[in-house]
Amino acid sequence: MKLLKTSLAAALIGISSLGLVTAGPAPSQAQGTVPVDVWALRDVVNAVQISPDGKHLLVHKVESKDGEYLLEIYETSDLSKPLRRLNADPMEITAAQWVSNDVIFGSAWQVNRKTVKGPEEDVRDYRTYAYKLSTNKFTSIDGNFGIVNLLPDEPDHVLVSTGTTIPDATGVDPYASIRPRSYYRFNLNTGARELVLRGGGKIPFVSTWDNKGNPRFTQVQDTQAGKVISYYRKPGDGDWTKLMELDLNDPANLYRVLGGIHGIAGFDPDNPNLGYMIDNPNGEDKAGLYEFDFATGQIGKKLFQDTDADVMGIQLHSIPGNDKLVAARYPGARMERHWFDEEEKALHEALEQQIPYSHQLTISSRSLDGKSMVVTNRGPHDPGSFWLVKDGKLAKLGSRNPLVNPEQLADVKYIRYPARDGLMIPAWVTVPKGKPPFPLIVQHNGGPHVNGMVGYDEWGQMLANAGYMVLHPDNRISVGWGQKHFDAGYGEHGGKMQDDKDDGVKYLVEQGLVDPERVAFFGWSYGGYAALVSLSRDEQLYQCAVAGAAVADPEKQYMGRRSPDLKALDEWSKRRGMIGVNPMNEVSKVNIPLLMIHGNVDRRVMYYHLKDYQKAFQAAGKTGEFITLEGADHFYNTLMYNHQQQLYTKMLDYLANDCGPGGL
């Protein structure tokens, strides 16, 4: 396919309606400072997808800073005006995707409660819907159901599951991924659902299904036996076969439990007995991609293994229905690809040449004939853009933040630096404009074992735009860098995991990039915990800390969620501050100022963390500020414009004026 850097004639008329003009300040000049109101916007265009026949586009967008998401459907032959505009009033549409030429499937939510009663309890209610374009009608059911498989042989059904109301099951709640789920065939015409498998007992959930709607692989915890057991099913078999059994009481097996990357990742479309497995067998450090023979239950040929990182997933052919394996994915400067298919590789490289600032580029949807597609890009100089390729031509459809000029954004450098014990720490450094040495913000987000690879990081870019260099380390226990890297963090919350961050500061100082007298710490969730730990370090490198949604009392958090039957998981959870550094016990040692911010309906790290810590902090006579985000939950997609505006305004003002002597 030849890609031309010219817009579609029909699309040029309608580009502004898809790109959106948002109520807010005008864009700043390139090289200038971006206003907080621009950073605070929710994703203006959240998703764009083309229908399988290539005739229609759906656009999930918000039209004002305080508005709610809605759907627009366009004919690809005329992008000048929408064919349909849809909302779910009084609910808000939160997700949408084509599941056939005629049907869109998605979910909606509505805030109906003002308080969170317990861990993981939401203030929102959810509905799952199917919208039929030909009849202009919705069908829906209560609850949040996620698509498991599109069931290509059953055009009137999709396979869905319960248990999808938690936006991020890999955060500080290690038990989220083992809660039972139920699976249903959802009728796209009537909204009826038929139970396929109810999770519980021996098999609480299924990790992998095939396109026939058959469960094929799962990894579960047998609490009575204290084992982690993997099961698989042969094609057409109704019984599970045990693949491997691991001792759940051995911390060395937590990598498989918490990593979330091991297991069957896909199937050979030409041989139902052949699957693709991500594993690190025989004591290998890095997880690679292997063939798996369902007939024999044996791991076969190694297809790919990187020397520095784990394979974390696979990529199939971009044309829907073609399940050919085309690439293995692994972290680096971005999520890298090892290609198996030269045609898909050539297409991807051609798109990279045509799309400005290409970085993390993905064909997010494509027509069955392969002639039309929507391409998304996200990277240091692109908050997230959407492009239509049709008839060999390329047109930009919209952006997650159209008010940010790409030239205002900062470069992000991928580095690896040595920790004090010699472990190499992967990290990303957001470099502000100007000349070093710069003031530095050490930033860490949730997990703590979640891979923090940076594509586009709004927080980091906002801080860099204000003149700060930002260090985002993947300290020990982060997934994606091998089992040794993960295991080195066992029981080291507040210990060596904290040292890794400090060692990153020292490394950048030694490189002449950072002013050692102008360093601060900012973190969210687990990163908020790390920010509180930084307050009382014996060798104090920081002038202040900003702790968002912080786990201030890990012991209380643990006691409210403990599951003593899962011994290794229970021990791991206990070591996250109950054994080791608990900020609640360190208040008397605090020696730098603190800004602490928390949403009062946070379901993952409940609001008591701020209130309890504030009480102890003020009783100890320490210097700090405590800010409540009214109505804010824990996760990015639950933070509204007003929450982000309050958070960003306060944080930037605090860093500039109240961070250490004279501000940062």
N, C-alpha and C positions, 0 to 999 in steps of 0.2 A: 504493500500500500504506500503510495506517495502522499506525504503529508505536506500541505502548503500552508505557509504562514499568512493566510488570508481568511478573513471571516466569511461565514455564510452570508450571502446577500439577504436572505430572508431573516437571518438572525440579527443582522446589524440594527434593524428597526427595534427589536425587542430586547436588546442587551441591557438597557437601563432598567427595564422592569424586572429582569432576573437578577441583575447585579444589585439592585435596590438603592434607593436614596433614603438613608436612615435619619430619623430625627436626632440631631446631635451636632456637635461643632464641626466646622469645616476642617478638612485635612490640613495638617501643618505643612510647612515647606520641608522639602527633603533636607535632611541633616538636622532638622529642628526637633523640639521636644513635642512628643505626642501627648495631648491632653488626657487626663485621667478618665474623662467621660468616654473616650474612644476605647481605651483598654477595658473599661467596665462593661462594654456591650456583650450581650449574649451572642453566640454564633449567629450572624445575620442570615446566612444560608447554611443550614445544617446538613442537608443532603440533597443530591440530585441523582436521579436514576432513570435510565431509558427502559422502555418496555421490551419484552423479548422480540416482538415483531418490528421494533425500531420506529414505531409510528407515534409514540407518546413519551413525554418527559414528565416526571413528577418532581416537584421542587418543595422541600420542607424549609420554611423560612419564617422569620419574624420581621415585621415592618416598622416597628418603633422600639425605642429603648425600653419602654414599659409594656410593650405588647406581648401577645401570646403567639406561639407557633401555629401556623396554618399550612394547608397544602394547596398548591396550584398544579394543575395538569395542563400541559401544552401539547399541541400537535407539532411534531418536529418539522413539518412542512411550513408552519407559520408560528414563529415565536414572538410575534408582535403583541399578542394578547392571549391570556389564559382561556382554555376551553372550560375549565371548572375551577372554582375557588371553594375550599372546604374547610370547615372548622368543626369542633366538637363541643361547642358552648353548651353547658358551663364548664366542661372539661377542656384541657389543652392537649392537642395532638403532640405526642413526644417521639413517635417513630413511625416510619412508613417504608414499604418496599413493594415492588411489583412481584407477585407470585405467579402471574399468568399475563397474557395480553390484555385481559379485561379486569383483573382483580388486584387491588392493593391491600396489603395486610399490615396492621400496625397496632399501636397501643396509645392510650390517653390517660391522663391523670388529673386529679383535682384535690387540692388541699381541703380537708374536712375536719381536721383536729388541730388544736393549738399546742398540745404538749405530747412529748414522747414518754410513754409509760414504762418502757423497758428496752433492753438492747435489741437493735434491729427492727423495732416497731416504727412504722412509718406514719407520718401525719397525712399521707395521701391515700386516696382510693384509686384503683386502676380499672380500666376496661380494655378488652382486646376487641378489635374490629376487623371486618373485611368490607371493603368498599368496591362495588361493581360499577365500572364505568358505563357499560351499556344501558343499565337501568337507573343509574344515578341514585343508588340506594346502599345504605349501610346495614350490616348485621353485626351484632356484638354480644359479648358475654362479660360478666363481671370477672375481674382478676387480671393479672398480668401474665400472659403466656408468651414464651419466646419460641421462635421457629427452630426446630431441630433439623428438619429435612423438608425439602420442597416436594418430595414424592413425585418425580417427573412422570411416572407411569399412571398417576392418579390426578388428573388435571383439576378435579373438584375438591381436592383435599391437600392439607399440609400436616406434617407431624409437629406438634407443639408440646411444650413441657411447662409445668408449674415451677415455682421456686426461682423466678427470674426478677423479683421485685428489688433485689439488692443490686445497685448499679455496678459494684465492684466487689466480687467475691474473693479477691486476692489481697484485701487490705489487712487490717489488724485483727480480723476475726477469722482465725484459722479453721473454725468449724463450719463456716458457710458452705464450703465445697462438699461436705459429707452429709448435709441434710437431705432427707428423702425427697424425691421428686416423682411426680406422676406424668405419664405421657399419653397424649390423645391424638386421634385423627380429627382434625377440625374441618368441618364442611364449610367451604367458602361461600356456598349459596344460601345456606340456612342458618349458619352460626352454631349448629349442633356439634357436639363433640362425643367421640367414642373412645372409651378407655382402651389403651393398648397395653400398658404396663403400669402398675402401681408400685412405686418405690417403697422399700421397707424390708425388714428381715435381712436375708442373705444379700440381696441386691438393692441398696437404697436408691441408686441412680445408675444410669448408663452413660458411659463416656462417649461412645462412638456408635452411630447407626449407619446402615447402608441406604442406598437410594430406593430399596424395596420396602423400607420401613422396618427392617430387622435389626434388633440390638446385636452388636458384634463384639464389643469390648468394654470392660469396666475394671476399675481398681477400687476395692472397698476395704474398710477396716473391720475386722472381726474382733470386737472388744473382749469377748469372753476368752478367745484363744490368744489375744494379744498379737495379732498378725495383720499384715497388709497383704491382701491376696488379689492377684490379677486373674480375671476370667475372660475367656473368649468363646464365641460361638462360630461354628462352621456354617457355611451357606446352607440355609434351609433347615438347620438343626434347631430344635426347641430347647435343648439343654445347654447349660454352661459347662465349659471345660476349664479346669484350673491350669493357669500358665505358670505362675510363680508365687511363692509364699515368702514373705519377709517378716522378720521379728520387729513388731511395732515398738518394742521397748529399747531398740538400738537406735541411738540418735543418727547413726550413719544412714538410716533408711528414711529420714525426714526429707531428704532431697526429693525422693520420689513422691512423698505425700504432699509436700507444700510447693514443689517446683511447678507443677501443673503442665509440664511439657512431655512427660513420658507416656508412652502408649501408642495405640494405633491412630495414625493421622489421616489415613485414606486407604483407598483400594484401587487395585489395577482394574481398569474398566474392561479389559479383555479376559481377565482370569479372576473370578470371584474368590478363589482360594488363596490369592496373593494380596497381601496388604503392605502398607508402608508403616514402619514402626520407628519411633524416636526412642532411643535407649542408649545407655552407656554400659554395655555388658562386659563381663570379665574384668571388672575393676578399672575400666577406662575412665579417665577424668572427664572428658568432654562427651556430651550426648551427640550421637550421630544419627543419620538416617539409614535404616536397614530395610531389607525385604523381610516379610513375615509370612510363613507358609501355614495357612489355617488347616491344611490337611494333616500336617505332621506336628503342628504346634512349635515349630522351630524358627529361631531367628536366622535369617539367611545372609545373603550378600550385603556388604556395606556399600551404600550408594554414595554417601558423602559424609565427611567429618572435617570440621574446621580445626585448626591447631590452637586457636585462642578463644573460641566461643562455642556454646552449645547450639545445635540446631533446635530452633524453637517452634518451627512449623513448616508447612509445605505450601506450595502454590500450584493450583490446577490451571488448566487452560482457560483463557479468558472468555471463550464462547460458552454460554450456558449449555449444559448437557454433555459437554466434552470433558470428561473427568481425567484426562491425561495429565500425569505428573510433569510439570514444567520447571519447577525450581524448589530448592530447599532454602529456608530463611534462617538467618542467624544475625546477632547484633554486632555492631561495630560503630563506625561514624554515623550510620543509619541502620535500618534493618536491611542487611545485605542479602543478595541472592546468589546461589550457585545454580546456574542454568543447566537443565537437561534438554531443553528444546530450543533449537537455533532460530526457528521462526518467531516464537514468542520473545526471545531475547532481542532479535532484530527490531521487532515492533516496539518493544519497550525502549530501546536505545534511540529509535527514531523519534518517539514521543519526548524523550529527555532533551533531544536537540531542539525541538520546536517550542516547548513550554518554558517560559521564563522562570529562572530561579528553581529549576527542577531539583528535587531532593528525594523526598519519599513519595514516589509517583506510583499510582495504582490505577489499573483499569477497573473501576468500581462496578460497571455494568456494561453489557454488550449485547447487541441483537443476535438472534440465532443465525442470521446469515453472515455475521461478522463485519458487515459494512458500516455499522453505526455503533458508537460507544460513548460512554461518559468516563472521563479520566479525572482523577483527583490528584492534587499535589499539595504537599505540606512540607515546610522546611524553615530554616532560619530566616529567609527573606520572603516567606509566603505563609500567612496564617492559615491557609487552606483555600485552594481555588478549584473551580469545577469547569471542565472543558468538554465541549461537544465535538466529536469527530464524525463527520458525515460526508459522504461522497468525496473523500480525500481532502476535505477542508477542515480547518480548526477554528472554533469560536469559543471565547471565554463566556461562561454563563453566569458566574457569580463568585463571591468570596465569603469566607467566614467573617472577615472584617474588612470591608471595602474602604474604610476610612484611613487605613494604615498604608502609607507609602512604603513599598519594599526597600527603598533606599534609606529609610529611617531605621530599618531593623539592623541588628548586629550580626556579625559572623559568629559561628559556633565552631570551636575546635575540639576534636576528639583527641584525648591524651591518655596515657597510662603512666602513673607515677608510683614510686616505691613507698610502701608503708614502712614503719620502723622495724618490722620483723622481716622485711624483704618481700612480702606479698605485693604483687602489682595490682593497683587499683585503677579500673577504667573510670574515666570521667569526661565530662563535657564542660568546656569553658566558653561562656558568652563574653565576647570582647567588645567593650564600648568603643565609640569613636574617640579619637584623641591619642595621646602618647602616654605610655606607662611611666612611673608606677601608678596604678589605679587603686581606689578604694575597693574592697572586696566584700561580696556577700557569699557565704557558704549556704547553699540551698539544698534541702532534702525534703522529699515528699513522702508519700505513704509507703506502706509495706509491713516491715522493712525489706522483705525479700523480693519485692516486685522490681523487675528490670526498669531502670529509670532512663533508658535511652531517649535522647532528645531529638524530636523531629522539629516541632515548633513549640516552644515553651513560652506562654504568654507572660508568666511571672518573671522569668529570666530576661525576656526582651524588655519588659517595662522597667526593670531595674537597670539594665544596660543603657536604656534610653535616658535614664536619669544620671548616667555617668559611672555606674558601678560595674566592675567585672563580677561575673557570677560563676562560681564553681559548683557543679552538680555531680558529686561522686557516686559511683555504684560501689559502696563499701562492701566489705565481706558480708556474706549471707545473701547478696543479690543474686537472683537466678539469671542464668544465661552465660556464665563465665566458668562453668565446670563445677564438679562436686567439691573439689578442694576449696575453692573460693567460697562456696556456700557453707561447708562444714566448719570453716575457720571462724564463722560468726556464732557458732553455738554457745549460748550462755554469755555472749559478749556485748549485750545491749548496754550501752553506757560505758563499756570498757574498750576493747580493741576496735569495735565498730565506731566508737567516738574518736579514737586515736587516728583512724583512717582519714577522718575529715580534717583533723588538726594537721596531719602530715601533708594533706593537700595544700593547706594554707602555706606551710613552710616551703613546700616545693615551689609554689608560685612566687613567693618572696625571694627565694634563691635564684629564680630565673630573672629577677629584676622587674617582674610584671606587677607586683602588688606592694603597696605601702603598708608595712607591718603595724603601723599605728592607726590604721583605718580599716578594720576588719569587723564584720558583724555576722550573725548567724540568723537564718530564716528557715523555718520548716513548718510543714503541715502534717497533721495526723502523727505517724511515727516521727516524721521530721520535726513536729512540734515537741514531741518528747525529747528528741535530741537537742532542740533549742533550749529546753529547760535544763538538761544535763550540762549544756555548755556554760550555764550561769555560774557554776561552782567548780570549774576545772582548776586543778592545782597550778598548772602552767596556763595562765589566762591569755589567750590569743585574741579575744574578742572585746569590742568596746560596748556591745549590747547584743540582745537577742530578741527576735520576734517569733513568738510561738503561736501558731494557728491550729485550732482544733486538736490541741495537744493532749496526749495521754499523760496527765499529771500524776495519777496514782495508779500505776500498773497493778499493784496488789489488789486494790478494790475492783479494778476492771477484771482481773483474773477471777476473783471470788464470785463475781456476778455471772461468769460464763464458763466456769470450769467443768470439765468432763473427765473425772478421774479414771473412768474405764479406758479411755484412750491414753495410755500411760506415757508414751513418747510425746504425743501432742500436748498432753497435760504438763509434762515436765518442761517442754519447750516454752509453753505459754507462761508457766510459773517463772521461768528464768528471765522473762522480759521485764525485769524490774523488781519482782518480789524477791528473787535471789539476785543480788547485784545492786544496781543504782536505781533507787526509787526517788524521783524528784521531791516528793513530799517529805522525805527524810533528810533532804539536803538543803532545805531553805535557809538554815542558819549560816551556810557556807557561801551563799550567793554574794558575788562581788562585782557584778555589772548590772546596768539597768535592764528592765524587761518591758516589752509590750506583749500582752497576751490577748488573743482574739478568739472568740468561740461563738458558734451558732447555738441558739437556745432550743432548737429542735433537732440537734445532731443525734442520729440513731446509732451511729457506729462508735463514736467516742462521746459519751453523753455529757450534757452540760454541767453535771456536778464536778467534772474535772476542773473547770475554771473556778467555780464557786469555792470548792474546797481549797484549791491552791491559793486563791486570792486571800482567803481568811488566814491561812498559815503565813503567807507572805507578808501581809500587812501587820500581823501580830509580831513578826520578827523585825519590823521596822525597815524593810527593804524598799528600794526605789523602783516603782513600776506603774504601768497603766493597764487597766483591764477593760476590754471593749466587748459588748455583746452585739452580735448580728441577729436582730430580731427576725424570727421566721426562717433562719438559714439552717440547712442540713449540712451534711459532711461533704457531699460530692459535688464535683464541678457543675454537672448539669442541673443541680438543685440550687445553685447560687444565682440569684436574680441580679439584674442591673444595679438595683439599690444596694444589695449586699456587696457587690464587687466595688462599686464606687466608694462605699464607706471603708471597706478594707484597704483599697489601694491609696485613697487619700490619706488615711491615718498612717499607714505604713511609710509612705514616702515622706510625710511631714516628720514622723518620729525619727527616721534615719537621718534626715537632714539637720534636725534641730536638737534632738534629745538623746542621741546615741553616743554615750560616753561624753567626755569633755569636749563641748563645742560642736557636737554633731559629726556625722561621718562625711 
